[in-house]
Amino acid sequence: MRLVDIGAAAAVARERGVLLAVDNTFLTPVLQSPLELGADLVIHSTTKYLNGHSDGIGGVVVARDAELGERLHTVQNNAGAIMGPFDAYLVLRGLRTLAVRMGAHETNGRALASLLSERSDVERVFYPGLPDHPQHALAQRQQRGFGAMVSFDLGSLGRARAFCNAVRLFLLAESLGGVESLVCHPATMTHAAVPPQERARLGIGDGLLRLSVGIEATDDLRDDLLGALDAAR
């Protein structure tokens, strides 16, 4: 949940004569346009929000102009890296509902981030849409929304495990960006291979949990979250 000032990074990149690539997977073109902010390349894991239904695998790189696009095409042609036809179909299908889904994702993301921030048993909440996030102003300036990825710290492995065991609507899984809500425990899942000292330096403690908030009914998600938090006390 740490942001980069894309415009400032683009200015530095231009001064040095290097390309700036931005991974826009979390926000999608609906909520952020890195090319308009000065990026040269935009990367998406199409497996996530662009597909939106957790049933396809792929990725795309978008270039700022035709010349750069041709350079990418040469690499792609030589390396042979292309998306499978059915995966491409699934992404195209998902794109038809992307704007509608992102609106629902963000509505739920904001609601749950706000709920978590009000709980005394939650040590910290990481979500750029909260006014007390250190980069809230930057998010407001360069984004059209705050997305649906929310992290929060319960302070210990025991409480994090109890939370994960108590959820009923949220699924315990590493992925993100699908219509279903997921919870992930980074220290034992996505970042399990990272040495403990390095995880600590990055702020990935044993009590940290990450939510990929889906498009289910907001009240159902709130009830599931509240029940799991109570079980983790």
Buried (B, 14 or more C-beta within 10 A) or exposed (E): BEBBBBBEBBEEBEEEEEBBBBBBBBBBBBBBBBBEBBBBBBBBBBBBBBBBBBEBBBBEBBBBEEEBBEEEEEEEEEEEEEBEEEBBEBBEBBBEBBEEBBBBBBBBBBBBBBBBBEBEEBBBBBBBBBEEBEBBEBBBEBBEBBBBBBBBBBBBBEBBBBBBEBBEBBBEBEBBBBBBBBBBBBBEBBBEEBEEEEBEEEBBBBBBBBBBBBBBEBEEBBEBBEBBBEBBE
